[in-house]
Amino acid sequence: MKTYQEWQALRDTISLHSEAYINGGFTPAQSGETFDCINPTDESLLVKMASCDEADVNIATSVAKAAFKSGVWSNMAPGKRKRILQKWADLIEAHQDELALTDTLDMGKSISEMVNIDVPDSIDALRWSAECIDKLYGEIAPTNPNNLALISREPLGVVAVITPWNYPLMMVMWKIAPALAAGNSIILKPSEKAPLSALRIAELATQAGLPNGVFNVLPGFGHTAGKALALHHDIGTLAFTGSSRVAGMLMQYAGQSNMKRVWLEAGGKSPCLVFDDCKDIQAAAEGAAAAIFTNQGEVCIACSRLYVHSSIKEEFMAALINAAKAYVSGDPLDPKTKMGPMVDKAQLDTVHRFIDSALADGATLALGGVREYQAGQGFYAQPTIFTDASHKMEFVREEIFGPVLAVMTFDTEEEAIALANDSQYGLGASVWTNDLARAHRVSRLLESGMVWVNTWGDGDTTVPFGGVKASGNGRDKSWHALEKYTEIKNTWISLK
């Protein structure tokens, strides 16, 4: 790990791209419009980024469709596609410090988290998907001997990917790696709040040998470029990570156009349940703190609802507040920093609004609270914990996407499960117990796509990631991600 001074020095040497990437090269938006990419740490201007809209979407889609139809990637021998993606992963690894620094500058994530989690996870997702390419076998159905029924998987065509700003590199790779492995062409619209690393890896993809037109990147806004992608008739699939509100809009756009598949990883308001048989209170408290304060709380799986058995509340709260004090917001280029700034002023204002709402509704502030904003000094929030919360309060029911935790108590297992499931969301959940039977029983009853027992957020590329209810559908990572980006074909052959 580099020192703070070394990261600052590296910052002066890297170049940040500011144009769209179409057909293997950088190009300005057709309109000539741009928007500002701001460093949330000091509010300085990073670049004026090309702001793509429908005209750029039409060009990129035409290019991607032509590349797909030509077979230059979709019909390439699986082994060759694998080698290109593996070379791409090697190039990303060779530029890992540059990419880590880029995302830290772009959205405020701590450099230590980028180096230790985001970049390695992104490389692993690409390598794992590449290894799958020549291991996707077809099937033969058990028909009568007079027929042969072949079941095969084919690429879908042009896939649109819309990604969020909280994990800019990692969320991109979770989606584009399996989509490219399956043989599709890609149009990526990264969040306008953090588009920089996506443009750099597109350049590296071309260097690795990915054919022109197969991977295109359109920076821009959701209501322009995003909407145009969702409505385009030549796009067969759209994969999205973001809010549940926008996810619903994308489903409507798909219905208004060509009924394209829409895979959604949407919002979350995940519960953390700490039972009275939890023997390691300190570990549970540290896990609960990490589950809400990691990445400034800008995490879809953040456990922002904490339910503690009433008999251990006092002991647990002391440990929790002590663990939370380790999350001191500061310059994310300092490897010691565990919390950087919020991504922008709008997100900081959202956090403050929910804190004010919690206070107005009668919750008790146990730690943190509103930190006065000083223009030009970054968008920093404080780790904040409320007790005496209830499901009647807005900040308990709505996703905040910030470091604000609501603590409540329960007396029975049934009550804990009912409280945990009393939400429109169902993305993740964390359960702390030393009772093996309870761990299995509660995990089965929780309405969640993912459950962690005696931990939070763990996983790798071999396991699926996604939720239920208003948290979305489909899954990223694992073999199940590849299923999203392929079409099943049945070929029935008469042998008579």
ZICORQUI-V666463 format. One record per pair of residues at least 12 apart in sequence whose C-alpha atoms are under 8 Angstrom apart, sorted by the first residue. I is the first residue (numbers start at 0). J is the second residue. Records with the same first field share a line. If there is no record, write none. Layout:
# ZICORQUI-V666463
I = J + J
This chain:
# ZICORQUI-V666463
0 = 111 + 114 + 334
1 = 334
2 = 333 + 334
3 = 332 + 333 + 334
6 = 100 + 332
7 = 332
9 = 97
10 = 100
13 = 97
15 = 45 + 46 + 101 + 195 + 199
16 = 46 + 195 + 198 + 199
17 = 46 + 47 + 48 + 49 + 195
18 = 48 + 49 + 218
19 = 49 + 51 + 198 + 215 + 216 + 217 + 218
20 = 198 + 201 + 202 + 215 + 216 + 217
21 = 59 + 62 + 211 + 212 + 214 + 215 + 216 + 217
22 = 59 + 62 + 63 + 211 + 212 + 213 + 214 + 215
23 = 202 + 205 + 210 + 211 + 212 + 214 + 215
24 = 202
27 = 49
28 = 49 + 50 + 51 + 52 + 55
29 = 51 + 54 + 55
30 = 51 + 52
31 = 49 + 50
32 = 49 + 50 + 51
33 = 47 + 48 + 49 + 50
34 = 47 + 48 + 49 + 50
35 = 47 + 48
36 = 48 + 105 + 191 + 192 + 193
37 = 105 + 343
38 = 104 + 105 + 106 + 107
39 = 104 + 105 + 106 + 107 + 340 + 341 + 342 + 343 + 377 + 378
40 = 104 + 107 + 330 + 331 + 339 + 340 + 376 + 377 + 378 + 379
41 = 375 + 376 + 377
42 = 375 + 376 + 377
43 = 375
45 = 105
48 = 218
49 = 218 + 219
50 = 218 + 219 + 220
51 = 217 + 218 + 219 + 220 + 223 + 224
52 = 219 + 220 + 223 + 224 + 227
53 = 223 + 224 + 227 + 228
55 = 217 + 224
56 = 217 + 224 + 227 + 228
59 = 186 + 212 + 215
60 = 157 + 186 + 233 + 234
62 = 212
63 = 157 + 184 + 185 + 186 + 212 + 213 + 214 + 215
64 = 156 + 157 + 184 + 233
65 = 212
66 = 184 + 211 + 212 + 213
67 = 156 + 157 + 183 + 184 + 213
71 = 210
72 = 182 + 183 + 184 + 209 + 210 + 213
73 = 154 + 181 + 182 + 183 + 184
74 = 182
77 = 132 + 133
78 = 132 + 133
80 = 129 + 132 + 180
81 = 129 + 130 + 132 + 133 + 180
82 = 129
83 = 207 + 208 + 209
84 = 125 + 126 + 129 + 180 + 204 + 207 + 209
85 = 125 + 126 + 129
86 = 207
87 = 203 + 204 + 206 + 207
88 = 122 + 125 + 126
90 = 203 + 207
91 = 122 + 200 + 203
92 = 122
95 = 114 + 118
96 = 114
98 = 118 + 196 + 199
99 = 113 + 114 + 117 + 118
100 = 113 + 332
101 = 195 + 196
102 = 167 + 168 + 193 + 195 + 196
103 = 331 + 332
105 = 192 + 193 + 194 + 195
106 = 164 + 165 + 192 + 193 + 341 + 342 + 343
107 = 331 + 339 + 340 + 341 + 342
108 = 165 + 294 + 295 + 331 + 338 + 339 + 340
109 = 294 + 330 + 331 + 332 + 333 + 334 + 336 + 337 + 338 + 339
110 = 331 + 332 + 333 + 334
111 = 333 + 334 + 335 + 336 + 337
117 = 166 + 168 + 169
118 = 168 + 169
120 = 169 + 459 + 460
121 = 168 + 169 + 172 + 173
123 = 460
124 = 172 + 173 + 176 + 460 + 476
125 = 172 + 173 + 176 + 177
127 = 460
128 = 176 + 177 + 180
129 = 176 + 177 + 180
131 = 180
132 = 180 + 181
136 = 151
137 = 149 + 150 + 151 + 152
138 = 150 + 151
144 = 494
145 = 493 + 494 + 495
146 = 491 + 492 + 493 + 494 + 495
147 = 491 + 492 + 493 + 494
148 = 489 + 490 + 491 + 492
149 = 488 + 489 + 490 + 491
150 = 487 + 488 + 489 + 490
151 = 487 + 488 + 489
152 = 485 + 486 + 487 + 488
153 = 181 + 182 + 485 + 486 + 487 + 488
154 = 181 + 182 + 183 + 484 + 485 + 486
155 = 183 + 235 + 236 + 484 + 485 + 486
156 = 182 + 183 + 184 + 234 + 235
157 = 183 + 184 + 185 + 186 + 233 + 234 + 235 + 236
158 = 178 + 183 + 184 + 185 + 186 + 234 + 235 + 236 + 237 + 238 + 484
159 = 185 + 186 + 187 + 188 + 228 + 229 + 234 + 236 + 237 + 238
160 = 174 + 175 + 185 + 186 + 187 + 188 + 189 + 237 + 238 + 239
161 = 187 + 188 + 189 + 190 + 225 + 237 + 238 + 239 + 240
162 = 187 + 188 + 189 + 190 + 239 + 240 + 241
163 = 189 + 190 + 193 + 240 + 241
164 = 189 + 190 + 191 + 192 + 193 + 194 + 342
165 = 294 + 297 + 298 + 342
167 = 189 + 190 + 193 + 194 + 196 + 197
168 = 196 + 197
170 = 240
171 = 189 + 197
173 = 475 + 476
174 = 238 + 475 + 476 + 480
177 = 476 + 480 + 481 + 484
178 = 481 + 484
180 = 481
181 = 481 + 484 + 485
183 = 213 + 484
184 = 212 + 213 + 214
185 = 213 + 214 + 215
186 = 214 + 215 + 216 + 217
187 = 214 + 215 + 216 + 217
188 = 216 + 217 + 218 + 219 + 224 + 225
189 = 216 + 217 + 218 + 219
190 = 218 + 219 + 220 + 221
191 = 218 + 219 + 220
192 = 342 + 343
194 = 218
197 = 216
198 = 216
201 = 214 + 215 + 216
226 = 249 + 252
229 = 249 + 252 + 253 + 256
230 = 252 + 253 + 255 + 256 + 257
231 = 256 + 257
232 = 256 + 257
234 = 259
235 = 257 + 259 + 260
236 = 259 + 260 + 261 + 262 + 484
237 = 259 + 260 + 261 + 262
238 = 261 + 262 + 263
239 = 261 + 262 + 263 + 264 + 265
240 = 263 + 264 + 265
241 = 264 + 265 + 266
242 = 265 + 266
243 = 265 + 266 + 469 + 470 + 471
246 = 263 + 265 + 471
249 = 261
262 = 471 + 472 + 473 + 474 + 483
263 = 470 + 471 + 472 + 473
264 = 465 + 466 + 470 + 471 + 472 + 473 + 474
265 = 299 + 466 + 469 + 470 + 471
266 = 299 + 398 + 424 + 426 + 469 + 470 + 471
267 = 299 + 300 + 301 + 398 + 424 + 425 + 426 + 427 + 469 + 470
268 = 299 + 300 + 301 + 302 + 303 + 304 + 396 + 397 + 398 + 422 + 424 + 425 + 426
269 = 300 + 301 + 302 + 303 + 304 + 419 + 424 + 425 + 426 + 427 + 428 + 429
270 = 302 + 303 + 304 + 305 + 306 + 419 + 427 + 428 + 429
271 = 287 + 302 + 303 + 304 + 305 + 306 + 419 + 428 + 429 + 430 + 431
272 = 305 + 306 + 307 + 415 + 419 + 428 + 429 + 430 + 431
273 = 305 + 306 + 307 + 308 + 430 + 431 + 432
274 = 307 + 308 + 430 + 431 + 432
275 = 307 + 308 + 310 + 311 + 432
276 = 432 + 433 + 434
277 = 431 + 432 + 433
278 = 432 + 433
280 = 314 + 315 + 318
281 = 315 + 318 + 319
283 = 431 + 453 + 454
284 = 315 + 316 + 318 + 319 + 322
285 = 318 + 319 + 322 + 323
286 = 454 + 455
287 = 302 + 305 + 319 + 455
288 = 319 + 322 + 323
289 = 455
290 = 302 + 303 + 455 + 456
291 = 303 + 401 + 402 + 403 + 404
292 = 323 + 326 + 338 + 382 + 401 + 402 + 403
293 = 337 + 338
294 = 337 + 338 + 339
295 = 338 + 339 + 340 + 341 + 380 + 382 + 401 + 402
296 = 400 + 401 + 402 + 403
297 = 341 + 400 + 401 + 402
298 = 400 + 401
299 = 400 + 426
300 = 426 + 427 + 428 + 456
301 = 400 + 427
302 = 404 + 427 + 428 + 429
303 = 395 + 403 + 404 + 405
304 = 395 + 404 + 405 + 406 + 407
305 = 404 + 405 + 406 + 407
306 = 406 + 407 + 408 + 409 + 415
307 = 406 + 407 + 408 + 409
308 = 408 + 409 + 410 + 411
309 = 408 + 409 + 410
310 = 410
312 = 408
320 = 365 + 366
323 = 382
324 = 382
325 = 337
326 = 338 + 382
327 = 381 + 382
328 = 340 + 379 + 380 + 381
329 = 379
339 = 379
340 = 377 + 378 + 379 + 380
341 = 378 + 379 + 380 + 401
342 = 378
343 = 378
344 = 378
346 = 401
347 = 378 + 379 + 380
349 = 399
350 = 380 + 399 + 400 + 401 + 402 + 403
351 = 369
353 = 393 + 394 + 399
354 = 368 + 369 + 394 + 403
356 = 393 + 394
357 = 385 + 392 + 393 + 394
360 = 392
361 = 387 + 388
362 = 385 + 386 + 387 + 388
363 = 385 + 386 + 387 + 388
364 = 383 + 384 + 385 + 386
365 = 383 + 384 + 385 + 386
366 = 382 + 383 + 384 + 385
367 = 381 + 382 + 383 + 384
368 = 381 + 382 + 383 + 384
369 = 381
380 = 402
381 = 402
382 = 402 + 403
383 = 402 + 403 + 404
384 = 403 + 404 + 405 + 406
385 = 403 + 404 + 405 + 406
386 = 405 + 406 + 407
387 = 406 + 407
388 = 405 + 406 + 407
389 = 407
396 = 422
412 = 441
416 = 441 + 444 + 445
419 = 445
420 = 445 + 446
423 = 468 + 469 + 470
424 = 447 + 467 + 468 + 469 + 470
425 = 446 + 447 + 448 + 466 + 467 + 468 + 469 + 470
426 = 447 + 448 + 449 + 465 + 466 + 467 + 470 + 471
427 = 447 + 448 + 449 + 450 + 451 + 466
428 = 445 + 447 + 449 + 450 + 451 + 455
429 = 450 + 451 + 452 + 453 + 454 + 455
430 = 442 + 450 + 451 + 452 + 453 + 454
431 = 452 + 453 + 454
432 = 452 + 453
438 = 452
446 = 467
447 = 466 + 467
448 = 464 + 465 + 466 + 467
449 = 464 + 465 + 466
460 = 476 + 477
461 = 476 + 477 + 478
462 = 476 + 477
463 = 475 + 476 + 477 + 478 + 479 + 480
464 = 476
